[in-house]
Amino acid sequence: MAITFTDKWIEAQKPTGTRQEIADAATKGLYLFIYPSGVKSWVYRYRTSEGLRKMVLGTYPKDSIKKARADAGNAKDLRTGEQPKDPIAERKERARLTAEAEREKRRLEQVEAAKEQRLFQPMVERYLKEHAKARRSYVEKARLLGLFGDDSDWEIRPGSPVAKWGKCSIDRPALEWREDVRSFGKKQVAAGTGYLANRTFAELRGMFNWMHRNDILIPSPLLNMDVPFKGGETERERTLLNETERGTFGDELRWLWLASDTEPVFGPWIKILILTGMRQAKEVAAMTWEQIDQSDPEKPFWLIPDTAAKNGKPHRVALSVEAMEVLEGRGDRQGAQRVCLHHDRRHTDHSGRQAQEADRRLDAHYRREGTRRAG
């Protein structure tokens, strides 16, 4: 017997030991199946040349009476339309097409992700991680290519290769790479930084050669290219002057020390460089209070970890009274913070605007001090 379904009536129905099949009086072919487990399902029943078929539409109460009747009506329309179709076969075809569309979407996302990884900046980061990180020149390699700071959150140095080509595909035509790299080097030479141009070119060539060796990009587009600056590099002959040798100029190291007093950010850094003889990039710039041992107040020392030491081994540096005074005067007692350098990481980029301005101020004060002492 058919029943006109209502929520109150359906909720009152209890399961029995067998499956109950109850027809809806309002919609031909719609049934409510009540299983011994208590589950209540909507089913659309219809006949084909192959016999009686049952199409599950959903469950109650998740799917309402109104929705079940609408779904049953749609199934009937498919069977009785101008081009009759089997509702079950049609649903399977829609599911198949949806699955294919999802697979194609995932495939395209993977293609885009692969393209993203073949852009210049992600490839630079991969080169630094897989090839350069274990090398002593890691920080310098990153700087030449255009990255500085924390390798988990790199910052881009303006005017660098990464700033210029970061979003370019490494798969672009070799001639385009050669023309761009050649033009980049010429601009560096024209700006008076020929040595920097050669070192930047050497790092770019090294990275492309690494890609060639690892079958990432074959061949290297920079193969057989000449360095941009033909002047070559000469060994430094400049030494500090001492008034015993050049009486008219005085003690330059003393002038630099006095000039450093005028720089609250970079001054302490310069003094620690003078007092310890350590390197500025990976050692002094990364010094923390956790690395300073004052267990013996008379003999404090700085233990440089292997990750910052040039030779990759922990290194112990004695700290003089003067060095401790500089650190105490500028230091940040938070263990994870640098003690001799401004906390803004951009200040560790030696080609940054702040460093260049400080360099000009130091040079001017240094020259004034030298002129005054010489006079």
C-alpha distance (Angstrom), angle and dihedral (degrees) to the residues before:
residue distance angle dihedral
M1 . . .
A2 3.79 . .
I3 3.81 119.6 .
T4 3.80 129.2 -159.6
F5 3.81 98.1 -126.3
T6 3.79 122.2 -128.5
D7 3.79 128.0 170.7
K8 3.80 91.3 -116.8
W9 3.81 92.1 52.8
I10 3.84 94.7 45.9
E11 3.80 93.1 47.8
A12 3.80 89.3 52.7
Q13 3.81 93.3 56.8
K14 3.81 115.4 101.9
P15 3.81 127.6 -159.4
T16 3.78 120.9 -105.2
G17 3.78 134.0 -165.2
T18 3.82 91.4 -82.2
R19 3.77 136.4 43.0
Q20 3.82 113.4 -86.5
E21 3.84 119.2 -146.9
I22 3.81 112.6 -164.2
A23 3.82 121.9 -178.5
D24 3.81 123.5 -139.0
A25 3.79 111.9 -123.7
A26 3.82 91.2 -155.2
T27 3.83 98.2 54.7
K28 3.79 121.9 37.9
G29 3.80 112.5 -130.2
L30 3.83 96.1 16.9
Y31 3.81 115.1 122.4
L32 3.77 136.4 178.8
F33 3.79 111.6 -140.9
I34 3.82 115.3 -158.9
Y35 3.82 111.8 -165.4
P36 3.83 126.3 -156.8
S37 3.83 87.5 -110.6
G38 3.81 89.5 62.9
V39 3.83 95.4 -109.0
K40 3.82 112.9 140.2
S41 3.81 116.4 -154.5
W42 3.78 134.7 -174.9
V43 3.82 113.3 -130.4
Y44 3.80 130.8 -177.6
R45 3.84 112.2 -152.0
Y46 3.78 124.1 -164.0
R47 3.80 140.7 154.4
T48 3.78 129.2 -116.0
S49 3.79 134.1 173.5
E50 3.80 85.6 -87.1
G51 3.81 93.5 55.2
L52 3.81 138.0 -103.4
R53 3.82 116.2 -9.5
K54 3.80 131.3 -169.0
M55 3.81 123.7 -152.2
V56 3.82 116.9 -166.9
L57 3.83 109.6 -139.3
G58 3.81 101.3 -179.4
T59 3.81 143.5 -72.7
Y60 3.77 134.8 -73.3
P61 3.03 130.8 -88.8
K62 3.82 91.8 13.1
D63 3.80 88.8 61.1
S64 3.80 112.6 42.3
I65 3.79 127.4 -135.0
K66 3.80 89.5 -107.6
K67 3.80 92.8 54.1
A68 3.82 93.3 45.6
R69 3.81 91.0 52.6
A70 3.81 91.2 47.8
D71 3.84 92.1 49.5
A72 3.81 90.7 48.2
G73 3.81 89.9 50.0
N74 3.82 91.1 51.3
A75 3.80 90.6 50.2
K76 3.81 90.2 50.9
D77 3.82 91.1 49.5
L78 3.83 89.7 54.4
R79 3.81 90.4 53.7
T80 3.82 96.3 45.6
G81 3.83 101.7 35.7
E82 3.82 127.7 110.7
Q83 3.79 88.4 -86.9
P84 3.81 104.0 33.9
K85 3.81 115.4 -146.0
D86 3.76 134.3 -175.3
P87 3.87 105.6 -109.7
I88 3.81 93.1 -146.0
A89 3.81 93.1 49.7
E90 3.81 90.1 45.5
R91 3.81 91.7 52.1
K92 3.80 91.3 49.7
E93 3.81 89.9 50.4
R94 3.81 91.5 50.5
A95 3.82 90.1 49.6
R96 3.80 90.3 49.7
L97 3.82 92.4 50.3
T98 3.82 91.2 46.5
A99 3.80 91.0 51.1
E100 3.80 90.8 48.8
A101 3.80 90.6 49.8
E102 3.83 90.5 50.8
R103 3.80 91.3 49.3
E104 3.79 90.7 49.6
K105 3.80 90.4 48.2
R106 3.81 91.2 52.4
R107 3.80 90.6 46.3
L108 3.80 91.9 52.8
E109 3.82 90.5 46.8
Q110 3.80 89.5 52.7
V111 3.81 90.5 48.6
E112 3.80 90.5 51.1
A113 3.80 91.0 46.7
A114 3.80 89.6 51.2
K115 3.81 90.0 49.5
E116 3.80 89.3 49.5
Q117 3.80 90.3 54.7
R118 3.81 89.9 51.6
L119 3.79 93.4 58.8
F120 3.80 116.8 110.3
Q121 3.82 98.7 -108.7
P122 3.84 96.8 48.6
M123 3.82 87.9 46.9
V124 3.82 91.1 51.1
E125 3.81 89.4 51.3
R126 3.80 90.7 48.9
Y127 3.83 91.3 48.3
L128 3.80 91.2 51.3
K129 3.81 92.6 46.9
E130 3.80 98.9 44.2
H131 3.80 101.4 32.2
A132 3.78 114.0 16.1
K133 3.80 106.2 34.3
A134 3.80 95.2 83.0
R135 3.81 91.8 49.5
R136 3.78 126.2 93.3
S137 3.80 91.2 -126.6
Y138 3.83 93.0 57.0
V139 3.82 95.9 117.5
E140 3.81 92.4 44.9
K141 3.81 91.8 48.9
A142 3.80 90.3 51.5
R143 3.82 91.0 47.6
L144 3.79 93.8 50.6
L145 3.80 91.3 50.4
G146 3.79 91.1 46.5
L147 3.82 109.7 -98.4
F148 3.79 131.3 111.4
G149 3.78 139.7 162.4
D150 3.80 127.1 39.1
D151 3.81 113.7 1.5
S152 3.82 89.3 -139.9
D153 3.80 89.2 59.9
W154 3.80 109.3 19.9
E155 3.80 121.8 -164.2
I156 3.80 120.7 -146.9
R157 3.79 121.1 -123.0
P158 3.83 110.0 -134.4
G159 3.81 115.5 -113.3
S160 3.82 92.3 18.4
P161 3.82 129.6 126.0
V162 3.82 91.5 -98.7
A163 3.81 90.9 49.5
K164 3.81 89.7 52.0
W165 3.83 102.6 38.6
G166 3.81 104.1 16.7
K167 3.81 93.7 119.2
C168 3.81 96.4 37.3
S169 3.78 119.1 108.1
I170 3.79 115.3 -114.8
D171 3.82 85.9 -139.0
R172 3.80 93.9 68.4
P173 3.84 114.5 122.1
A174 3.82 114.7 -68.1
L175 3.82 91.8 -125.9
E176 3.81 90.5 58.2
W177 3.81 90.5 52.2
R178 3.79 92.2 48.2
E179 3.80 93.3 48.6
D180 3.82 92.9 46.4
V181 3.81 94.6 46.6
R182 3.80 91.6 45.9
S183 3.83 91.3 49.6
F184 3.81 91.4 46.7
G185 3.81 91.1 53.0
K186 3.81 92.9 47.4
K187 3.80 90.5 54.4
Q188 3.79 90.8 51.4
V189 3.81 90.9 49.7
A190 3.83 91.1 47.7
A191 3.82 88.8 52.9
G192 3.80 89.4 57.6
T193 3.81 96.0 -105.0
G194 3.79 100.3 113.2
Y195 3.80 94.7 145.4
L196 3.81 90.4 51.4
A197 3.82 89.1 49.0
N198 3.80 91.0 55.1
R199 3.80 93.9 46.4
T200 3.80 92.5 47.2
F201 3.80 90.4 49.0
A202 3.81 91.2 48.2
E203 3.83 90.5 52.8
L204 3.81 92.4 47.3
R205 3.79 90.7 49.3
G206 3.80 90.2 47.4
M207 3.79 91.5 52.5
F208 3.82 93.4 49.0
N209 3.81 89.9 46.7
W210 3.82 88.4 52.5
M211 3.81 89.4 52.5
H212 3.81 89.1 50.3
R213 3.81 92.8 50.4
N214 3.82 90.9 49.7
D215 3.83 94.4 47.4
I216 3.80 92.0 -115.3
L217 3.80 95.6 120.4
I218 3.80 122.5 8.3
P219 2.94 121.2 -137.0
S220 3.79 114.0 13.6
P221 3.83 109.0 -113.5
L222 3.83 90.1 -143.1
L223 3.78 94.2 59.2
N224 3.85 112.6 143.4
M225 3.82 93.6 -1.4
D226 3.82 117.2 149.3
V227 3.79 123.6 -125.1
P228 3.83 112.9 -96.9
F229 3.81 96.0 -126.0
K230 3.80 115.9 56.6
G231 3.80 96.2 -176.3
G232 3.78 93.6 85.7
E233 3.79 125.8 -150.0
T234 3.78 124.5 -75.0
E235 3.77 127.6 -154.9
R236 3.77 115.7 -99.2
E237 3.79 114.3 -103.7
R238 3.79 97.1 176.0
T239 3.84 115.4 116.1
L240 3.77 132.8 173.1
L241 3.77 113.2 -87.6
N242 3.76 121.5 -127.2
E243 3.79 123.8 -160.2
T244 3.79 90.4 -126.5
E245 3.81 86.9 63.4
R246 3.81 100.6 31.1
G247 3.76 106.7 19.7
T248 3.78 95.0 -173.6
F249 3.80 96.0 61.3
G250 3.80 105.1 44.8
D251 3.78 127.2 -156.0
E252 3.83 109.1 -26.5
L253 3.79 95.1 -170.5
R254 3.81 89.4 56.5
W255 3.81 90.0 50.6
L256 3.79 90.8 51.6
W257 3.81 89.9 50.9
L258 3.80 91.3 51.7
A259 3.80 91.5 45.9
S260 3.82 89.4 52.7
D261 3.81 89.1 61.9
T262 3.81 87.6 71.1
E263 3.83 94.4 57.6
P264 3.84 113.9 73.4
V265 3.83 93.8 -174.6
F266 3.80 106.3 33.5
G267 3.81 98.3 23.6
P268 3.84 96.7 76.9
W269 3.79 89.4 45.6
I270 3.83 91.4 55.2
K271 3.80 91.4 47.5
I272 3.81 92.3 52.1
L273 3.81 89.1 49.4
I274 3.83 89.3 53.3
L275 3.82 94.7 44.5
T276 3.81 98.0 45.1
G277 3.81 104.6 26.5
M278 3.81 89.6 -137.2
R279 3.81 127.7 142.8
Q280 3.79 118.2 -91.9
A281 3.80 102.6 -141.9
K282 3.81 108.0 53.3
E283 3.80 101.8 11.7
V284 3.80 115.7 34.8
A285 3.82 94.0 28.6
A286 3.82 90.7 53.5
M287 3.82 97.8 43.5
T288 3.82 113.8 131.4
W289 3.79 133.4 -176.8
E290 3.80 88.6 -113.3
Q291 3.82 87.3 66.4
I292 3.83 93.6 53.1
D293 3.80 114.8 88.2
Q294 3.83 114.6 -157.5
S295 3.79 96.5 164.3
D296 3.82 85.9 120.9
P297 3.84 104.9 42.8
E298 3.80 89.9 -162.1
K299 3.81 94.0 54.7
P300 3.81 111.2 31.9
F301 3.78 116.5 173.3
W302 3.80 140.1 -175.3
L303 3.81 117.5 -127.8
I304 3.80 109.0 -153.3
P305 3.85 109.4 -154.5
D306 3.80 120.7 -127.4
T307 3.82 90.4 -109.7
A308 3.82 90.8 64.1
A309 3.82 101.5 32.6
K310 3.80 117.4 100.7
N311 3.81 93.8 -130.2
G312 3.80 93.6 44.1
K313 3.82 92.6 -113.6
P314 3.84 129.5 108.2
H315 3.80 110.0 -95.0
R316 3.81 129.3 -160.2
V317 3.82 118.5 -145.8
A318 3.80 122.3 -172.8
L319 3.82 113.8 -131.3
S320 3.78 119.0 -143.0
V321 3.79 125.0 -143.8
E322 3.82 88.4 -102.0
A323 3.82 92.0 52.1
M324 3.82 91.6 50.8
E325 3.81 90.2 49.2
V326 3.80 90.1 54.2
L327 3.81 92.0 48.6
E328 3.80 94.6 45.6
G329 3.80 89.8 49.6
R330 3.80 95.4 52.1
G331 3.78 106.6 17.8
D332 3.76 130.4 118.9
R333 3.79 110.5 -140.8
Q334 3.83 92.8 -150.4
G335 3.79 102.5 112.1
A336 3.80 96.7 -137.0
Q337 3.82 94.1 50.0
R338 3.80 128.4 88.7
V339 3.78 114.1 -107.3
C340 3.79 104.0 -156.2
L341 3.77 103.3 33.4
H342 3.77 134.1 65.2
H343 3.81 109.5 -94.7
D344 3.81 94.0 -124.3
R345 3.82 103.3 98.2
R346 3.80 90.7 -146.4
H347 3.80 88.0 73.5
T348 3.79 89.8 65.4
D349 3.80 89.9 64.3
H350 3.80 98.6 92.1
S351 3.79 92.5 -158.1
G352 3.83 91.5 53.6
R353 3.76 123.4 119.5
Q354 3.82 94.2 -109.8
A355 3.79 92.7 52.4
Q356 3.81 92.4 47.3
E357 3.81 92.0 50.3
A358 3.80 91.3 47.9
D359 3.81 89.6 48.9
R360 3.81 90.8 54.2
R361 3.81 91.9 48.9
L362 3.79 92.2 47.9
D363 3.80 91.7 48.3
A364 3.80 92.3 50.3
H365 3.82 92.7 48.8
Y366 3.81 90.6 44.2
R367 3.82 91.9 53.4
R368 3.80 92.7 46.0
E369 3.82 90.0 50.8
G370 3.80 91.5 47.8
T371 3.77 93.4 48.0
R372 3.80 91.9 48.3
R373 3.81 93.6 48.7
A374 3.77 93.0 44.6
G375 3.77 91.8 49.4
